Amino acid sequence: MYSPFQGLEPAQKPDAFYWFRLPLGHRVGALMNTNKPTILFDFDGTLAETMMLIHDVFNRLSGVYGYRQMHEEEIGELRHMGIHEFVAHFGIPVWKVPLIAIHARRLMHGDIHETHPPKGLVDVLTQIHDSGRYHMDILSSNRRKNVLKFLEEHSMGWFDEVHTTRSILSKKRRVKKYIREKGIDPQTLYYVGDTSVDVESARLAGAKVVAVTWGLNTAEALARSRPDYLVDHPRQLLDIFPTD
């Protein structure tokens, strides 16, 4: 069982007032999450089938940022690549990646209504939520307003909070910040994502990782990043997160 005082030296463990000197998020998180695992979901590719929207936006921005366009017949090959390989493949300087990502997020807002959840995912997440056994949040590199618009349009109202990060190349610091703010034991946190960035970031932050193969990266690419679980269909999530 997780203790809010876990990891402290004996001399640091509480006097009568220690608990109240902890950050509020740590206290609230520790009280709320002691008995419930937390499932933290990526958005693009995991909850929403945004691959073709990303493809379209990426090509629209090619002239602005000086890289070549992505051809549809390349997508199969690109799904085997990590983010650094992808960036190098298109000859994009690393310093341009955050600028492209910010611009792309703005453009995606107008077309996010064209995307849908992966087949079967809504039923599975409804069961997980309705079991009352888990906290469910989102951590995405997309804009919060894009995520909220999608969730509203598809009646996916199970998530307590939507967190975002501007970082594309790694989410490790943001996952660590989430753990710290919530005051939870990393080993009670499961990050569900579809890219090698998701897997590596969450694993390095100390969380357990569920990699899903219906998004950006292939099963082979995800396996190289060593997730704790690798699933090919939404229904397999119920084997990891039982509801009865």
N, C-alpha and C positions, 0 to 999 in steps of 0.2 A: 504493500500500500504506500502511496506517495505521501510524504510529509512535506509541508511548506518549509521545514527546517533542514531538509535533506541536503547533505554536502557541507554543512557548517561544522567548524571545529567545535569541540565541547565548550570552549570558553565563549563561543559566540552564541550558543543556544540560549533560548529566551530567558530573560528576566521577565518580570510581570508585564513589561511594556514593549518587549521586543516585537511581538506580533504587529503592534500598531505603528511601528516604525518602518515596516515593510511597505514597498510601493502598493498603492491601492489595487492595481491590476494583479499583482502577485497574490495579495490576500483573497481577492474575489475569485481568481482563477483556481487557487489552491482549494478553496471551499467548494467550488462548483464542479471541479474536475477530478476530485479524489477517486470517485468510484466509476467514472465513465471515461472510456477512451474517446479521443477526439479524432475525427476524420477531416483532414484538410484537403480540399479538392483544388486541383488546377482547373482552369476554365477552357481555354482554347484547345480543341482536340479531345479533351476529356469529358466535359459536360456538353460541349457544343461542337458540332461538325463544321468547323470554320476553315478547313484546309483550302477549299476552293476560293473562299472569300479572301484569305490571306494571299493566295496566288494572284488574284485579280488586283488587289491593292499593291502588292509587291511590284507588279508590272506597271501599274499606273505611276509609281514613284521612280521607276528606273531612269527616266529622262531627267528628273529633278536632281538625283544623286549620282548619276553617271555610272550606272552598272547595266549589264545586259539583262534582257527580259528572261523570264523563266518559261520554258515550253512545257506544255502539259505532258508530253511524252517523257519528260525528265523526272516527273514527280516520283515515280517508282524508285529511281536511283537515289534521289535526294532523301527519301525516307530512311535510307541506310546511314545517312551522315549525321554526325554531331554538329552542334552550332558553329564551332570553329571551322570545321571542314566546309560547311555550307557557305559561310562568309568568304572563305578563301576561294571556293569554287566560282563565286560570282565576282571575285576581285574587289570586294568591298573593304575599304580601310576600316579597321576596328573602331576608330574614333567616330566614324559616321553611323555606326550601328544604333546608338541611342537616339540620334536625330531622326533616322528612318523610322524607328519604332514609335516615337512620339507622333510623327506625322501619320503613320499607318493607323494608329489607334483612333485618331480623329476621323479619318476617312471611313473606318469600319462602322462607325456609329450609324451612318445613314443606311447601311445595308445589313445590319445585324439581324433584322427581321427575316432575312432570307435563309438563315441558318436554323438547324434543328438539333435536338438531342439525339445521340446515337440510339438506334432501335433497341428497345428493351430496357434502357437505362432508367426511364421515369418510373416504371413499375418497381424496379429493384430499389431505387433510392427512396421511394415511398415506403416500402417495407422496412428499410433500415431506419428511416426517420420515425415511423409509427411505432417501432419497437420501444422507443424511449431509452435505449441503451447507449446511445452515442451522442456526442456533440458534433455538429456538422458545420464547417466554415469553408470559405473559399479564399485562396490566395492566387492571384492572377497577375500576369504582366500586361493584361489588357486594362482599359480604363474602367473604373468602377461604374460609370454611367452606362457603358456598353453591357457590362455583366448584368446590372440590375434590369435593364431594358429586356434582355433575353429572358431572364428569370420570370419577369412579369408576363411576358408574352406566352410563355410555356407553362405557367402556373407551377413553377418550381420554387415554392416558398418554404423550403425546409431548412434553409441555412440561417444561422444566427447572425453571422457577420460576413462581410465581403472585404477582404484586405487586398491591397494592390502593391506592386513594385514596378519601378521603371526599368529595373535591370533585366536584360535579355540573356546575358552570357552566364549568369549565375544567380540563384535565388537563396544561396546558403545564408547570407547575412539576414535576409528578410525572414527566413524560417526561424533562425535563431532569435530574432527580435520577437516573433510571434510567441515562441516558447517562453521567452523571458517575460513578456507582457502578460501572458495568461498564467504564469506561475505553474506550469505543468511539468511533469516528468516527461522528457523526450521519448521515453520508451512507451508511453501511453498515447503518443501521437503517430497517426498513420497519414502519410502524404500520398495522395492518389494523383498520378500524372502520366503524361503520354510521351515525354521526351527524355533524352539522356540528361539534359540540364535539370529536369525535375528530379530524376533519380539521384544524381550525384549531389545536388544541393541538399536534398532532404537527408540523405545518408550521412553527409559530412556534418550536418547539424545535429545528428544523433537520433533522428526520427526513423521509424520503420517506413518502408517504401513499397507502395503497390503500383506497379507499372502496367498500363493498359495498352493493348496493341491496336486499338481502333483509331488512334490519333495520328500524330505526325510521324513518329519513328516506328520502324518495324520491330518485330519481336527480337530479331537478331541484334539490332542496334541497342535495344533496351537491355537485353541480357548481358551485353558487354559492360554495362554500368553497374551490374550486380544488385538489382532490387531484391527485396525480401520475398516479394510475390510478383508473378507475371501472369496476367489474365487476358484471355482472348475474347471473352464475352461478358457483358454486364452481369449476367446471372451468377458468374463465378465469384462476384463480390460477396455474395451471401455465404460462401464457404469461409471467407475471411472475417466477415461481420455477421455472425448468426443473429437471428431475430427472435429465437424462442428459447 
